[in-house]
Amino acid sequence: MKVNRIVIYAILLFCIVQTTQAQPVRDSLLQQATLQSCVQYALDNQPQVQQALIDEDIVNSEIKSRLADWYPQIGFTGNYQHYFQLPSTALTADSTGKRQIIQTGVRNISTLSLSLSQNIFNRDVLLASRTAGDVRLQAKQQTANTKIGITVAVSKAFYDILATQQQIALLEDDIARLTRSLQDAYNQYKGGIVDKIDYKRATIALNNSKAQKRGYEEQLTAKYANLKYLMGYPQNGPLTLQYDSSQMEQDAVLDTLQQVRYEDRIEYKLLQTQQSLAKANLKYNKWSFLPTVSAFGNYNLAYLNENFKDLYTRSFPNSYAGLSVSIPIFQGFKRVYQIRTAELQLKRIDWDFVSLKDNISTEYAQALANYKSDYYNYTTLKENVAIATEVYNTIQLQYKAGIKTYLDVILAENDLRTAQVNYTNALYNVLISKLDVQQALGTITYP
């Protein structure tokens, strides 16, 4: 009884382990969600990346399956048949030409056969051998292309969230200022110093900032959901982004004098691999005029007996070996057209290179122009924040001294908030446009 219980527990444990291994593990959470850790998490958990890695394994298995045709192919066949009525044949009985119908054979027949074949020259297997490296390379390049896309998408989503969080923080500061201004305006109104216009204006400005803050908070929820999706992160899992503002400002700098090297782009590398495979396909079609050569051999054991119980008491072996040569002679010009098609496909890839180079050059020019524009805005708006802060502080003091009106304070607050928001947006726009330039140059790196 104790042994049976142990066996049952072992079976249950095995089933649990197998079930756990069969399900993708996505329960790990990030403690410090820096940009690099978010990208690394995405590369480890994003379904598209995992599918690309599985595709690599599939390609590798398919290659091994095709190359297996170079190995000897060994097979075993066994059969048994029982005659209810023996076959008949006509024999010449004597010199008169009269024929006699007689039954031949035995009622129980069994044959055991061991066969072996070996490809010597086969263009299908030869193609698999010569293209194995390129096919594996193509699968790896597809994975790299997927990782580059995920890296860029996660980085942009990361920056987008930081921009929204910064806007919310600025609005919180703005709300705090407006709350103080509202209290000051209300106290002055109650003291009879000013009329209720200043108090009403302060209320309107405060309500507008609260409404904007609420809108950004709703957007932030959706942007976090998008980032988690791109990372393959649990949607209900906590995720707090960590960043260094000073480091991000340093990261915004980019060498704008770099020249495009088409060979650095993953799309160009994929096209080179495709061209190599197309050349191999052309050779494959030219090989269609060559014969297919293989060797084969068989060893057979025949069993014949009237009685089934005595069938396998005696065998009658036979064996043979041979060479098979298959030469295609005429196929209605099919091979000629196949070769022509392969040549045209190869020629078309040459034009794909031309098109891709033009597209890369255009993409880089556009990305670089956007980066330069965004970087100029960033440096200009950074100066505007300092100026707007100084103006606001001055007008605030003048208002308390009775020199400026409350309308001037509201305008200064709006200018300061606008300058801060624009500066924040400009910084993250520069970082995003830098990613576009790096992607155009083919210099995106991932962990």
C-alpha positions in Angstrom: 0.0 0.0 0.0 2.8 2.4 0.9 4.6 1.6 -2.4 1.4 2.4 -4.4 1.1 5.7 -2.6 4.7 6.6 -3.5 4.1 5.8 -7.1 0.9 7.9 -7.2 2.8 10.9 -5.7 5.6 10.5 -8.2 3.1 10.5 -11.1 1.4 13.6 -9.8 4.7 15.4 -9.3 5.7 14.5 -12.9 2.5 15.8 -14.3 2.9 19.1 -12.4 6.4 19.5 -13.6 5.4 18.8 -17.2 2.5 21.2 -17.1 4.7 23.9 -15.6 7.3 23.4 -18.4 4.7 23.5 -21.1 3.4 27.0 -20.1 5.5 30.1 -20.8 6.8 31.6 -17.6 5.8 35.3 -17.3 5.4 35.7 -13.6 8.6 37.5 -12.9 8.4 41.2 -12.1 10.9 44.1 -12.4 12.1 45.7 -9.2 14.0 48.4 -11.0 12.3 49.2 -14.3 15.1 51.1 -16.1 15.1 51.4 -19.8 17.7 48.7 -20.2 15.9 46.3 -17.9 12.6 46.9 -19.7 14.2 46.1 -23.0 15.9 43.0 -21.6 12.6 41.9 -20.1 10.9 42.3 -23.5 13.6 40.3 -25.3 13.1 37.5 -22.7 9.3 37.5 -22.6 7.8 39.2 -25.6 5.8 36.6 -27.6 7.2 37.8 -31.0 10.8 37.3 -29.8 10.0 33.9 -28.4 8.3 32.9 -31.6 11.3 34.1 -33.6 13.6 31.9 -31.5 11.2 29.0 -31.9 11.3 29.6 -35.7 15.1 29.3 -35.5 14.7 25.9 -33.9 12.1 24.9 -36.5 14.4 25.8 -39.3 17.3 23.9 -37.7 15.2 20.8 -37.4 13.9 21.1 -41.0 17.5 21.4 -42.2 18.6 18.3 -40.3 15.5 16.5 -41.7 16.6 17.3 -45.3 20.2 16.4 -44.7 19.2 13.1 -43.2 18.6 11.9 -46.8 22.4 11.7 -47.2 22.5 8.8 -44.6 21.6 5.2 -45.6 17.9 4.6 -45.6 17.2 1.2 -44.0 13.7 -0.3 -44.0 12.1 -3.6 -43.0 9.0 -5.1 -44.6 7.1 -8.2 -43.5 4.0 -9.7 -45.0 1.9 -12.9 -44.8 -0.7 -14.1 -47.1 -3.0 -17.2 -47.1 -4.5 -18.6 -50.3 -8.1 -19.9 -49.9 -7.9 -21.0 -53.5 -4.5 -21.6 -55.1 -3.8 -19.9 -58.4 -4.0 -22.1 -61.5 -1.8 -22.2 -64.6 -1.9 -23.9 -67.9 0.8 -26.4 -68.8 1.5 -28.3 -72.0 0.9 -31.9 -71.2 2.5 -33.7 -74.2 3.7 -33.2 -77.8 0.2 -33.1 -79.0 -0.1 -29.5 -77.7 -2.9 -30.3 -75.2 -2.8 -28.1 -72.1 -3.5 -29.1 -68.6 -4.7 -26.8 -65.9 -3.0 -27.3 -62.6 -2.8 -25.4 -59.3 0.5 -24.1 -58.2 2.1 -22.7 -55.0 1.3 -23.3 -51.4 -1.5 -21.9 -49.2 0.7 -20.0 -46.7 3.4 -17.6 -47.9 5.4 -15.1 -45.8 8.2 -12.8 -46.7 10.6 -10.8 -44.5 12.6 -8.2 -46.4 15.4 -5.9 -45.2 16.1 -3.0 -47.7 18.9 -0.4 -47.8 19.4 2.6 -50.1 22.0 5.2 -50.3 21.8 8.5 -52.3 25.0 9.1 -54.3 23.9 12.2 -56.2 20.6 13.9 -55.6 20.1 17.6 -56.4 17.4 18.1 -53.7 19.7 16.8 -51.0 22.7 18.7 -52.5 20.7 21.9 -52.4 19.9 21.4 -48.7 23.6 20.8 -48.0 24.7 24.0 -49.8 22.0 26.3 -48.4 21.9 25.0 -44.8 24.2 27.8 -43.6 22.3 30.6 -45.4 18.9 29.3 -44.2 20.1 29.2 -40.6 21.6 32.7 -41.1 18.3 34.0 -42.5 16.4 32.7 -39.4 18.9 34.4 -37.1 18.6 37.6 -39.0 14.8 37.5 -38.8 15.2 37.1 -35.0 17.6 40.1 -34.9 15.1 42.1 -37.0 12.4 41.3 -34.5 14.6 42.2 -31.5 15.5 45.6 -33.1 11.9 46.4 -33.6 11.0 45.4 -30.0 13.9 47.4 -28.7 12.8 50.6 -30.5 9.1 50.1 -29.7 9.8 49.6 -25.9 12.2 52.5 -25.8 9.7 54.9 -27.4 6.9 53.7 -25.1 9.3 54.1 -22.1 10.0 57.7 -23.1 6.4 58.4 -23.8 5.4 57.4 -20.3 8.2 59.5 -18.8 7.0 62.5 -20.7 3.4 62.0 -19.5 4.6 61.5 -15.9 6.6 64.7 -16.1 3.6 66.6 -17.5 1.6 65.4 -14.5 4.3 66.4 -12.1 4.4 69.9 -13.7 0.7 70.2 -13.4 0.8 69.2 -9.8 3.3 72.0 -9.2 1.1 74.3 -11.2 -2.0 73.3 -9.2 -0.1 74.0 -6.0 0.9 77.5 -7.2 -2.7 78.2 -8.4 -4.1 77.0 -5.1 -1.9 79.5 -3.3 -2.8 82.2 -5.8 -6.5 81.4 -5.3 -6.2 81.7 -1.6 -4.3 85.0 -1.9 -7.0 86.4 -4.3 -9.7 85.2 -2.1 -8.2 86.9 1.0 -7.7 90.1 -1.0 -11.3 89.9 -2.2 -12.6 89.4 1.4 -10.4 92.2 2.6 -11.9 94.5 0.0 -8.6 95.2 -1.7 -9.7 93.7 -5.1 -13.0 92.8 -6.7 -14.1 89.2 -7.2 -12.7 89.1 -10.8 -9.2 88.0 -9.7 -10.8 85.4 -7.4 -12.9 84.0 -10.3 -10.0 83.9 -12.7 -7.9 82.0 -10.2 -10.7 79.5 -9.8 -10.9 79.0 -13.6 -7.2 78.6 -14.0 -7.1 76.0 -11.1 -10.0 74.0 -12.6 -8.3 73.9 -16.0 -5.1 72.6 -14.6 -7.0 69.9 -12.6 -8.8 68.8 -15.7 -5.6 68.6 -17.7 -4.0 66.6 -15.0 -6.9 64.2 -14.9 -6.6 63.7 -18.7 -2.9 63.0 -18.5 -3.5 60.5 -15.7 -6.0 58.6 -17.9 -3.5 58.6 -20.8 -0.8 57.3 -18.4 -2.8 54.2 -17.6 -3.2 53.4 -21.3 0.5 54.0 -22.0 1.5 51.7 -19.2 -0.8 49.0 -20.6 0.9 49.5 -24.0 4.4 49.3 -22.5 3.5 46.1 -20.7 2.1 44.6 -23.9 5.3 45.4 -25.8 7.4 43.9 -23.0 5.3 40.8 -22.5 4.8 42.0 -18.9 1.8 40.9 -16.8 -0.9 43.5 -17.2 -1.8 43.3 -13.5 1.8 43.5 -12.3 3.2 46.6 -10.8 5.7 48.5 -12.9 7.5 51.6 -11.8 9.9 53.3 -14.2 13.4 54.4 -13.0 15.4 57.0 -14.8 18.1 59.6 -14.5 17.2 63.0 -15.9 20.8 64.2 -16.2 21.8 61.0 -18.0 18.9 61.3 -20.4 20.0 64.8 -21.3 23.4 63.4 -22.1 21.9 60.5 -24.1 20.1 63.0 -26.3 23.3 64.0 -28.0 24.1 62.3 -31.3 26.8 62.6 -33.9 25.0 64.1 -36.9 28.0 63.7 -39.2 27.7 59.9 -39.5 27.3 58.4 -43.0 24.9 55.7 -43.9 26.4 52.2 -44.3 23.8 50.1 -46.0 25.6 46.9 -44.8 24.7 47.8 -41.2 21.0 47.6 -41.8 19.4 44.3 -40.9 17.1 44.6 -43.9 20.2 44.8 -46.2 21.7 41.7 -44.6 18.4 39.8 -45.1 18.4 40.8 -48.7 22.0 39.6 -49.1 21.0 36.2 -47.6 18.0 36.1 -49.9 20.3 36.8 -52.9 22.6 34.0 -51.9 19.6 31.6 -51.6 18.4 32.7 -55.0 21.8 31.9 -56.6 21.7 28.5 -55.0 18.2 28.0 -56.4 19.5 28.9 -59.9 22.2 26.3 -59.6 19.6 23.8 -58.4 17.5 24.3 -61.5 20.6 23.9 -63.7 21.3 20.6 -62.0 18.0 19.3 -63.3 19.9 18.0 -66.4 22.0 15.8 -64.2 21.1 12.2 -63.3 19.9 11.0 -59.9 22.2 8.2 -58.7 21.5 5.9 -55.8 22.6 2.4 -54.6 20.2 -0.1 -53.2 20.2 -3.6 -51.8 17.7 -6.1 -50.4 17.9 -9.2 -48.3 14.7 -11.4 -48.3 13.6 -14.4 -46.4 10.7 -16.3 -48.0 8.6 -18.9 -46.1 6.4 -21.4 -47.9 4.3 -24.1 -46.4 0.9 -25.7 -46.7 0.5 -25.7 -42.9 0.6 -22.5 -41.0 2.1 -24.0 -37.9 5.1 -25.2 -40.0 5.4 -22.0 -42.0 8.5 -20.5 -40.3 10.4 -23.8 -39.9 12.3 -23.3 -43.1 13.3 -20.1 -45.0 14.4 -19.6 -48.6 16.7 -16.5 -48.6 17.6 -14.4 -51.5 19.5 -11.1 -51.8 20.7 -8.6 -54.3 22.3 -5.2 -54.7 22.1 -2.6 -57.5 22.7 0.9 -58.8 19.9 3.2 -59.9 20.4 6.0 -62.4 17.6 8.2 -63.4 18.3 10.6 -66.3 15.7 13.3 -67.3 15.6 13.5 -71.1 12.7 15.6 -72.1 10.1 17.3 -70.0 8.4 19.7 -72.4 11.0 22.5 -71.9 9.9 22.6 -68.2 13.5 22.8 -67.0 14.3 25.6 -69.4 11.5 27.7 -68.0 12.4 26.9 -64.5 15.9 28.1 -65.1 14.6 31.3 -66.7 12.3 31.9 -63.8 15.2 31.5 -61.3 17.4 34.0 -63.4 14.6 36.6 -63.3 14.1 36.2 -59.6 17.8 36.8 -59.1 17.6 39.8 -61.3 14.7 41.2 -59.4 16.7 41.0 -56.2 19.2 43.3 -57.8 16.5 45.9 -58.1 15.4 45.2 -54.5 18.9 46.3 -53.5 18.5 49.6 -55.5 15.1 50.2 -53.9 16.3 49.4 -50.4 19.3 51.7 -50.7 17.0 54.6 -51.9 14.6 53.9 -49.0 17.4 53.8 -46.4 18.8 57.1 -47.7 15.4 58.8 -47.6 14.7 57.3 -44.2 18.0 58.5 -42.8 17.6 62.0 -44.3 14.1 62.4 -42.8 15.1 61.0 -39.4 18.2 63.2 -39.2 16.2 66.3 -40.2 13.6 65.5 -37.4 16.4 65.0 -34.9 18.1 68.3 -35.8 14.8 70.2 -35.5 13.9 68.5 -32.2 17.3 69.1 -30.8 17.2 72.8 -31.7 13.8 73.1 -30.1 15.1 71.3 -27.0 18.0 73.7 -26.5 15.8 76.7 -27.2 13.0 75.6 -24.9 15.4 74.8 -22.1 16.4 78.5 -22.1 12.7 79.5 -22.2 12.1 77.6 -18.9 14.7 79.7 -17.1 13.3 83.0 -18.6 9.6 82.1 -17.9 10.6 81.2 -14.3 12.3 84.5 -13.8 9.3 86.4 -15.3 6.8 84.6 -13.1 8.7 85.2 -9.9 9.1 88.9 -10.7 5.4 89.4 -11.7 4.3 87.5 -8.6 6.2 89.9 -6.4 4.9 92.9 -8.3 1.3 91.6 -7.9 1.8 91.3 -4.2 3.1 94.8 -4.2 0.1 96.0 -6.1 2.0 96.9 -9.3 0.7 94.2 -11.5 -2.8 92.8 -12.0 -3.9 89.2 -11.4 -4.3 88.8 -15.1 -0.6 89.4 -15.5 0.0 86.6 -12.9 -2.2 84.2 -14.7 -0.5 84.9 -18.0 2.9 84.4 -16.4 1.8 81.1 -14.9 0.5 80.0 -18.3 3.8 81.0 -19.9 5.8 79.1 -17.3 3.7 76.0 -17.5 3.8 76.0 -21.3 7.6 76.5 -21.3 8.0 73.6 -18.8 5.7 71.2 -20.8 7.3 72.2 -24.1 10.7 71.6 -22.7 9.8 68.2 -21.3 8.1 67.2 -24.6 11.2 68.4 -26.5 13.6 66.3 -24.5 11.6 63.1 -25.1 11.1 64.0 -28.7 14.8 64.3 -29.1 15.4 60.9 -27.5 12.7 59.3 -29.8 14.0 61.0 -32.9 17.5 59.8 -32.0 16.2 56.3 -32.0 14.8 56.8 -35.5 18.3 58.0 -36.6 20.0 55.0 -35.1 17.5 52.7 -36.6 18.0 54.3 -40.0 21.8 53.9 -39.6 21.4 50.3 -38.4 23.2 51.0 -35.1 20.4 50.0 -32.7 21.9 47.6 -30.1 20.1 45.4 -27.7 21.2 43.4 -24.6 
